[in-house]
Amino acid sequence: MASIITGDSVKKMAVSVEEEKRKKSFTLKKSEEAFNAAKEIMTGGVNSPVRAFKSVGGQPIVFDSVKGSHMKDIDGNDYIDYVGSWGPAIIGHADDGGSILLLHHLHFKYL
């Protein structure tokens, strides 16, 4: 069953992130620096107004790695993707089978 992203779910995530930021081990300093650098070359710093977080407060999180439902941002914080919208809802992030098929297709189509 696919997840539906609602304004409420995004607000809950933003509140959760704000709660974690209050803990000493949680920081988004590198994400904030990356977002500020991105704003120098992209309008709003993102390729979609939805990703700018303006309607819910906060700032975009810059992810370093994802696998399945587990994600890690460039500040070293760990997340679990409970939404899994679009592609991740079907196969997760960086699914081994999907990654192999993608690399195979790219190799034979473009190399």
DSSP file (Angstrom, degrees, kcal/mol; ACC not computed):
  #  RESIDUE AA STRUCTURE BP1 BP2  ACC     N-H-->O    O-->H-N    N-H-->O    O-->H-N    TCO  KAPPA ALPHA  PHI   PSI    X-CA   Y-CA   Z-CA
    1    1 A M              0   0    0      0, 0.0     2,-0.1     0, 0.0     0, 0.0   0.000 360.0 360.0 360.0 128.3    0.0    0.0    0.0
    2    2 A A        -     0   0    0      1,-0.1     2,-0.2    83,-0.0    83,-0.1  -0.455 360.0-122.1 -76.5 146.2    1.5    3.4   -1.0
    3    3 A S        -     0   0    0     80,-0.5     2,-0.5    81,-0.3    83,-0.2  -0.598  17.1-141.0 -84.7 148.6    1.8    6.1    1.5
    4    4 A I        -     0   0    0     -2,-0.2     2,-0.6    81,-0.1     5,-0.1  -0.953  10.9-139.7-111.8 126.1    0.2    9.5    1.0
    5    5 A I        +     0   0    0     -2,-0.5     2,-0.3     4,-0.1     3,-0.0  -0.740  27.4 179.4 -85.8 124.3    2.1   12.6    2.0
    6    6 A T     >  -     0   0    0     -2,-0.6     4,-2.0     1,-0.1     5,-0.2  -0.781  43.7-108.5-117.4 165.2   -0.1   15.1    3.6
    7    7 A G  H  > S+     0   0    0     -2,-0.3     4,-2.3     1,-0.2     5,-0.2   0.878 120.5  55.0 -58.0 -37.6    0.6   18.5    5.1
    8    8 A D  H  > S+     0   0    0      1,-0.2     4,-2.5     2,-0.2    -1,-0.2   0.905 106.1  49.7 -64.0 -41.5    0.1   17.1    8.5
    9    9 A S  H  > S+     0   0    0      1,-0.2     4,-2.0     2,-0.2    -1,-0.2   0.887 111.7  48.5 -67.5 -36.3    2.7   14.3    8.0
   10   10 A V  H  X S+     0   0    0     -4,-2.0     4,-2.3     2,-0.2    -1,-0.2   0.905 111.7  49.7 -67.4 -40.8    5.2   16.8    6.7
   11   11 A K  H  X S+     0   0    0     -4,-2.3     4,-2.5     2,-0.2    -2,-0.2   0.897 109.2  52.0 -64.3 -39.7    4.5   19.1    9.7
   12   12 A K  H  X S+     0   0    0     -4,-2.5     4,-2.5     2,-0.2    -1,-0.2   0.906 109.8  49.4 -62.5 -40.7    4.9   16.1   12.1
   13   13 A M  H  X S+     0   0    0     -4,-2.0     4,-2.6     2,-0.2    -2,-0.2   0.921 110.7  49.9 -64.0 -42.5    8.3   15.3   10.5
   14   14 A A  H  X S+     0   0    0     -4,-2.3     4,-2.4     2,-0.2    -2,-0.2   0.900 111.6  48.4 -62.9 -40.3    9.4   19.0   10.9
   15   15 A V  H  X S+     0   0    0     -4,-2.5     4,-2.4     2,-0.2    -1,-0.2   0.913 111.0  51.0 -64.3 -42.4    8.3   18.9   14.6
   16   16 A S  H  X S+     0   0    0     -4,-2.5     4,-2.2     2,-0.2    -2,-0.2   0.910 110.4  48.8 -61.6 -42.9   10.2   15.7   15.1
   17   17 A V  H  X S+     0   0    0     -4,-2.6     4,-2.3     1,-0.2    -1,-0.2   0.912 110.3  51.5 -63.3 -42.5   13.3   17.1   13.5
   18   18 A E  H  X S+     0   0    0     -4,-2.4     4,-1.0     1,-0.2    -2,-0.2   0.895 109.2  50.8 -62.3 -39.4   13.0   20.2   15.7
   19   19 A E  H >< S+     0   0    0     -4,-2.4     3,-0.5     1,-0.2     4,-0.5   0.915 111.2  48.0 -63.0 -42.7   12.8   18.0   18.8
   20   20 A E  H >< S+     0   0    0     -4,-2.2     3,-1.3     1,-0.2     6,-0.4   0.853 103.5  61.7 -66.6 -34.9   15.9   16.1   17.8
   21   21 A K  H 3< S+     0   0    0     -4,-2.3    -1,-0.2     1,-0.3    -2,-0.2   0.806  95.1  62.5 -62.4 -27.8   17.8   19.3   17.1
   22   22 A R  T << S+     0   0    0     -4,-1.0    -1,-0.3    -3,-0.5     2,-0.2   0.752  87.1  86.9 -69.7 -22.7   17.3   20.2   20.8
   23   23 A K  S X  S-     0   0    0     -3,-1.3     3,-1.3    -4,-0.5    -3,-0.0  -0.564  86.9-127.2 -75.7 142.6   19.4   17.1   21.7
   24   24 A K  T 3  S+     0   0    0      1,-0.3    -1,-0.1    -2,-0.2    -3,-0.0   0.794 105.4  56.6 -63.2 -28.9   23.1   17.9   21.7
   25   25 A S  T 3  S+     0   0    0     -5,-0.1     2,-0.5     2,-0.0    -1,-0.3   0.624  93.3  81.1 -80.6 -11.0   24.0   15.0   19.4
   26   26 A F    <   +     0   0    0     -3,-1.3     2,-0.3    -6,-0.4    50,-0.1  -0.838  54.0 155.3-102.1 126.3   21.7   16.2   16.6
   27   27 A T        -     0   0    0     -2,-0.5    50,-0.2    48,-0.1    48,-0.1  -0.990  33.3-167.4-143.8 151.7   22.8   19.0   14.3
   28   28 A L     >  +     0   0    0     -2,-0.3     4,-2.9     1,-0.1     5,-0.2  -0.036  52.2 123.3-122.3  28.0   22.0   20.1   10.8
   29   29 A K  H  > S+     0   0    0      1,-0.2     4,-2.3     2,-0.2     5,-0.2   0.914  77.0  43.4 -58.3 -48.1   25.0   22.5   10.5
   30   30 A K  H  > S+     0   0    0      2,-0.2     4,-2.6     1,-0.2    -1,-0.2   0.890 114.0  51.4 -67.6 -38.3   26.4   20.9    7.4
   31   31 A S  H  > S+     0   0    0      2,-0.2     4,-2.6     1,-0.2    -2,-0.2   0.908 110.4  49.7 -62.5 -41.1   23.0   20.6    5.8
   32   32 A E  H  X S+     0   0    0     -4,-2.9     4,-2.5     2,-0.2    -2,-0.2   0.913 111.6  48.1 -63.9 -42.6   22.4   24.3    6.5
   33   33 A E  H  X S+     0   0    0     -4,-2.3     4,-2.2     2,-0.2    -2,-0.2   0.911 113.0  48.0 -63.6 -42.4   25.8   25.2    4.9
   34   34 A A  H  X S+     0   0    0     -4,-2.6     4,-2.4     2,-0.2    -2,-0.2   0.896 111.5  50.4 -65.5 -40.2   25.0   23.0    1.9
   35   35 A F  H  X S+     0   0    0     -4,-2.6     4,-1.9     2,-0.2    -2,-0.2   0.919 110.1  49.6 -63.8 -44.0   21.6   24.6    1.5
   36   36 A N  H  X S+     0   0    0     -4,-2.5     4,-0.6     1,-0.2    -2,-0.2   0.894 111.9  48.5 -62.5 -39.5   23.1   28.1    1.7
   37   37 A A  H >< S+     0   0    0     -4,-2.2     3,-1.0     1,-0.2     4,-0.5   0.895 109.6  52.8 -65.8 -39.8   25.6   27.2   -1.0
   38   38 A A  H >X S+     0   0    0     -4,-2.4     4,-2.5     1,-0.3     3,-1.3   0.844 100.2  61.7 -64.9 -33.7   22.9   25.7   -3.2
   39   39 A K  H 3< S+     0   0    0     -4,-1.9     5,-0.3     1,-0.3    -1,-0.3   0.729  95.6  62.5 -65.7 -20.0   20.9   28.9   -2.9
   40   40 A E  T << S+     0   0    0     -3,-1.0    -1,-0.3    -4,-0.6    -2,-0.2   0.738 118.9  23.7 -74.5 -22.5   23.8   30.7   -4.6
   41   41 A I  T <4 S+     0   0    0     -3,-1.3     2,-0.4    -4,-0.5    -2,-0.2   0.580 122.2  49.1-120.4 -14.7   23.3   28.6   -7.8
   42   42 A M  S >< S-     0   0    0     -4,-2.5     3,-1.9    -5,-0.1     2,-0.2  -0.985  89.6-104.0-128.3 139.1   19.7   27.4   -7.7
   43   43 A T  G >  S-     0   0    0     -2,-0.4     3,-0.8     1,-0.3    -3,-0.1  -0.426 109.9  -1.0 -58.7 121.6   16.6   29.5   -7.1
   44   44 A G  G 3  S-     0   0    0     -5,-0.3    -1,-0.3    -2,-0.2    -5,-0.2   0.366 114.3 -91.9  76.8  -6.5   15.5   28.8   -3.6
   45   45 A G  G <  S+     0   0    0     -3,-1.9     2,-0.3    -7,-0.4    -1,-0.2   0.452 104.0  72.6  82.7   0.1   18.3   26.3   -3.2
   46   46 A V  S <  S-     0   0    0     -3,-0.8    -1,-0.2    -7,-0.1     6,-0.1  -0.910  80.4-123.3-140.8 166.4   16.3   23.3   -4.3
   47   47 A N  S    S+     0   0    0     -2,-0.3     3,-0.1     1,-0.2    -3,-0.1   0.311  98.5  40.0 -95.1   9.8   14.8   21.9   -7.5
   48   48 A S  S >  S-     0   0    0      1,-0.1     3,-0.9    -4,-0.0     4,-0.4  -0.944  72.5-136.3-154.9 132.5   11.3   21.9   -6.1
   49   49 A P  G >  S+     0   0    0      0, 0.0     3,-1.2     0, 0.0     5,-0.4   0.815 105.7  63.0 -59.1 -28.8    9.4   24.4   -3.9
   50   50 A V  G >  S+     0   0    0      1,-0.3     3,-1.1     2,-0.2     5,-0.1   0.878  98.9  54.2 -62.8 -37.1    8.1   21.5   -1.9
   51   51 A R  G <  S+     0   0    0     -3,-0.9    -1,-0.3     1,-0.2    -4,-0.0   0.549  89.2  77.9 -76.6  -6.3   11.6   20.5   -0.8
   52   52 A A  G <  S-     0   0    0     -3,-1.2    -1,-0.2    -4,-0.4    -2,-0.2   0.597  88.5-142.9 -80.1  -9.9   12.3   24.0    0.5
   53   53 A F    X>  +     0   0    0     -3,-1.1     4,-1.4    -4,-0.2     3,-1.3   0.537  56.8 134.5  65.6   7.2   10.3   23.3    3.7
   54   54 A K  T 34  +     0   0    0     -5,-0.4     3,-0.2     1,-0.3    -1,-0.1   0.858  66.6  53.3 -59.5 -36.3    8.9   26.9    3.7
   55   55 A S  T 34 S+     0   0    0      1,-0.2    -1,-0.3    -5,-0.1     3,-0.1   0.687 120.9  30.6 -75.0 -16.2    5.4   25.8    4.4
   56   56 A V  T <4 S-     0   0    0     -3,-1.3    -1,-0.2     1,-0.2    -2,-0.2   0.411 109.7-117.1-120.2  -0.4    6.3   23.8    7.5
   57   57 A G  S  < S+     0   0    0     -4,-1.4    -1,-0.2    -3,-0.2     2,-0.1  -0.037  70.2  73.8  82.8 166.3    9.3   25.6    8.8
   58   58 A G  S    S-     0   0    0     -4,-0.1    -1,-0.2    -3,-0.1    -2,-0.1  -0.464  77.1 -81.7  90.2-164.1   12.8   24.3    9.1
   59   59 A Q        -     0   0    0     -2,-0.1    -6,-0.1   -45,-0.1    -7,-0.1  -0.931  45.2 -84.0-139.0 159.4   15.3   23.7    6.4
   60   60 A P        -     0   0    0      0, 0.0     2,-0.5     0, 0.0   -25,-0.2  -0.348  39.1-132.3 -63.7 147.6   16.0   21.0    3.9
   61   61 A I        -     0   0    0    -26,-0.0     2,-0.6   -29,-0.0   -33,-0.0  -0.879  13.2-141.9-100.3 132.5   18.1   18.0    5.1
   62   62 A V        -     0   0    0     -2,-0.5    12,-2.5   -34,-0.1     2,-0.3  -0.865  17.4-147.7 -99.5 118.2   20.9   17.0    2.8
   63   63 A F  E     -A   73   0A   0     -2,-0.6    10,-0.3    10,-0.3     3,-0.1  -0.653  18.0-172.6 -91.5 141.5   21.3   13.2    2.6
   64   64 A D  E    S+     0   0A   0      8,-2.9     2,-0.3     1,-0.3     9,-0.2   0.793  71.5   3.0 -95.9 -39.6   24.6   11.5    2.2
   65   65 A S  E     -A   72   0A   0      7,-1.9     7,-2.6     2,-0.0    -1,-0.3  -0.998  55.6-171.9-151.9 150.0   23.5    7.9    1.8
   66   66 A V  E     +A   71   0A   0     -2,-0.3     2,-0.3     5,-0.2     5,-0.2  -0.995   7.2 170.5-141.0 145.6   20.3    5.8    1.6
   67   67 A K  E >   -A   70   0A   0      3,-2.7     3,-2.3    -2,-0.3     2,-0.3  -0.880  66.9 -36.8-156.3 121.0   19.7    2.1    1.6
   68   68 A G  B 3  S-C   93   0B   0     25,-3.4    25,-2.1    -2,-0.3    27,-0.1  -0.495 125.6 -28.0  63.1-122.5   16.3    0.4    1.9
   69   69 A S  T 3  S+     0   0    0     -2,-0.3    12,-3.2    23,-0.2     2,-0.4   0.396 118.3 100.6-102.1   1.1   14.4    2.6    4.4
   70   70 A H  E <   +AB  67  80A   0     -3,-2.3    -3,-2.7    10,-0.2     2,-0.3  -0.738  48.0 178.8 -96.3 134.1   17.5    3.8    6.2
   71   71 A M  E     -AB  66  79A   0      8,-2.4     8,-2.8    -2,-0.4     2,-0.4  -0.960  14.0-163.4-133.8 148.4   19.0    7.2    5.5
   72   72 A K  E     -AB  65  78A   0     -7,-2.6    -8,-2.9    -2,-0.3    -7,-1.9  -0.999  14.4-145.0-132.7 130.9   22.0    9.2    6.8
   73   73 A D  E >   -A   63   0A   0      4,-2.2     3,-2.0    -2,-0.4   -10,-0.3  -0.358  34.3 -98.2 -89.1 174.7   22.4   12.9    6.3
   74   74 A I  T 3  S+     0   0    0    -12,-2.5   -11,-0.1     1,-0.3    -1,-0.1   0.595 123.0  60.2 -71.3  -8.6   25.7   14.8    5.8
   75   75 A D  T 3  S-     0   0    0    -13,-0.3    -1,-0.3     2,-0.1   -48,-0.1   0.456 120.7-106.8 -92.3  -3.2   25.8   15.7    9.5
   76   76 A G  S <  S+     0   0    0     -3,-2.0     2,-0.3     1,-0.3    -2,-0.1   0.540  71.1 143.8  90.8   7.4   25.8   12.0   10.5
   77   77 A N        -     0   0    0    -50,-0.2    -4,-2.2     1,-0.0     2,-0.3  -0.601  42.4-136.4 -81.4 142.1   22.2   11.8   11.7
   78   78 A D  E     +B   72   0A   0     -2,-0.3     2,-0.3    -6,-0.2    -6,-0.2  -0.773  24.0 178.8-100.5 144.0   20.2    8.6   11.0
   79   79 A Y  E     -B   71   0A   0     -8,-2.8    -8,-2.4    -2,-0.3     2,-0.4  -0.932  23.0-141.2-136.6 158.4   16.6    8.5    9.7
   80   80 A I  E     -B   70   0A   0     -2,-0.3     2,-1.1   -10,-0.2   -10,-0.2  -0.997  22.2-133.3-119.6 127.6   14.0    5.9    8.7
   81   81 A D        +     0   0    0    -12,-3.2   -11,-0.0    -2,-0.4    -2,-0.0  -0.692  32.5 167.6 -82.1 101.5   11.9    6.7    5.7
   82   82 A Y  S    S+     0   0    0     -2,-1.1    -1,-0.2     1,-0.1   -13,-0.0   0.574  73.6  54.6 -88.0 -11.0    8.4    5.9    6.9
   83   83 A V        -     0   0    0     -3,-0.1   -80,-0.5   -80,-0.1    -1,-0.1   0.921  69.9-179.3 -89.3 -51.7    6.8    7.7    3.9
   84   84 A G        -     0   0    0      1,-0.1   -81,-0.3   -82,-0.1     5,-0.2   0.883  18.2-177.4  55.4  45.2    8.5    5.9    1.0
   85   85 A S        -     0   0    0      3,-0.2     4,-0.2     4,-0.1    -1,-0.1  -0.293  46.1  -6.3 -76.4 163.1    6.8    7.9   -1.7
   86   86 A W  S >> S+     0   0    0      1,-0.3     3,-0.8   -83,-0.2     4,-0.6  -0.312 135.4   0.7  55.4-127.3    7.2    7.4   -5.4
   87   87 A G  H >>>S+     0   0    0      1,-0.2     4,-1.9     2,-0.2     3,-1.9   0.892 128.3  59.6 -59.2 -45.6   10.0    4.9   -6.3
   88   88 A P  H 3>5S+     0   0    0      0, 0.0     4,-1.4     0, 0.0    -1,-0.2   0.789  96.2  63.6 -57.7 -27.0   11.0    4.0   -2.7
   89   89 A A  H <45S+     0   0    0     -3,-0.8    -2,-0.2    -4,-0.2    -4,-0.1   0.802 110.8  39.0 -65.1 -26.2    7.4    2.8   -2.0
   90   90 A I  H <<5S-     0   0    0     -3,-1.9    -1,-0.2    -4,-0.6    -3,-0.1   0.916 141.7  -2.5 -89.8 -50.5    8.0    0.1   -4.6
   91   91 A I  H  <5S-     0   0    0     -4,-1.9    -2,-0.2     1,-0.3     7,-0.1   0.399  94.5-119.4-127.2   1.8   11.6   -1.1   -4.1
   92   92 A G    ><< -     0   0    0     -4,-1.4     3,-0.6    -5,-0.5     2,-0.4  -0.194  52.1 -45.5  82.3 177.4   13.1    1.1   -1.3
   93   93 A H  B 3  S-C   68   0B   0    -25,-2.1   -25,-3.4     1,-0.2   -23,-0.1  -0.723 121.6  -6.0 -86.4 132.6   16.1    3.3   -1.7
   94   94 A A  T 3  S-     0   0    0     -2,-0.4    -1,-0.2   -27,-0.2     2,-0.1   0.857  80.9-167.8  54.6  43.3   19.1    1.9   -3.5
   95   95 A D    <>  -     0   0    0     -3,-0.6     4,-2.9     1,-0.1     5,-0.2  -0.403  23.1-130.4 -60.3 134.5   17.7   -1.6   -3.9
   96   96 A D  H  > S+     0   0    0      1,-0.2     4,-2.3     2,-0.2     5,-0.2   0.916 106.0  46.2 -56.7 -47.0   20.4   -4.0   -5.0
   97   97 A G  H  > S+     0   0    0      1,-0.2     4,-2.2     2,-0.2    -1,-0.2   0.915 115.0  46.5 -63.4 -43.7   18.4   -5.5   -7.8
   98   98 A G  H  > S+     0   0    0      2,-0.2     4,-2.3     1,-0.2    -1,-0.2   0.887 112.1  51.0 -65.7 -39.6   17.2   -2.1   -9.1
   99   99 A S  H  X S+     0   0    0     -4,-2.9     4,-2.6     2,-0.2    -2,-0.2   0.905 110.0  49.4 -65.4 -41.9   20.7   -0.6   -8.9
  100  100 A I  H  X S+     0   0    0     -4,-2.3     4,-2.5    -5,-0.2    -2,-0.2   0.922 111.9  48.3 -63.5 -44.3   22.1   -3.5  -10.9
  101  101 A L  H  X S+     0   0    0     -4,-2.2     4,-2.6     2,-0.2    -2,-0.2   0.899 111.8  50.0 -63.3 -40.2   19.4   -3.2  -13.6
  102  102 A L  H  X S+     0   0    0     -4,-2.3     4,-2.8     2,-0.2     5,-0.2   0.940 112.4  46.2 -63.6 -47.4   20.0    0.6  -13.8
  103  103 A L  H  X S+     0   0    0     -4,-2.6     4,-2.5     2,-0.2    -2,-0.2   0.899 112.5  51.4 -62.4 -40.5   23.8    0.2  -14.2
  104  104 A H  H  X S+     0   0    0     -4,-2.5     4,-2.3     2,-0.2     5,-0.2   0.940 112.2  46.2 -60.1 -48.5   23.3   -2.6  -16.8
  105  105 A H  H  X S+     0   0    0     -4,-2.6     4,-2.1     1,-0.2     5,-0.3   0.926 113.5  48.3 -62.2 -46.2   20.9   -0.4  -18.8
  106  106 A L  H  X S+     0   0    0     -4,-2.8     4,-2.3     1,-0.2     5,-0.4   0.901 111.4  51.1 -62.3 -40.6   23.2    2.7  -18.6
  107  107 A H  H  X S+     0   0    0     -4,-2.5     4,-1.6    -5,-0.2    -2,-0.2   0.946 116.8  37.5 -62.3 -49.4   26.2    0.6  -19.6
  108  108 A F  H  < S+     0   0    0     -4,-2.3    -1,-0.2     1,-0.2    -2,-0.2   0.736 121.9  43.7 -80.2 -21.2   24.6   -0.9  -22.7
  109  109 A K  H  < S+     0   0    0     -4,-2.1    -2,-0.2    -5,-0.2    -1,-0.2   0.844 128.9  20.7 -88.9 -36.0   22.7    2.2  -23.8
  110  110 A Y  H  <        0   0    0     -4,-2.3    -3,-0.2    -5,-0.3    -2,-0.2   0.538 360.0 360.0-116.3  -7.7   25.3    4.9  -23.3
  111  111 A L     <        0   0    0     -4,-1.6    -3,-0.1    -5,-0.4    -4,-0.1   0.442 360.0 360.0-109.1 360.0   28.7    3.2  -23.3
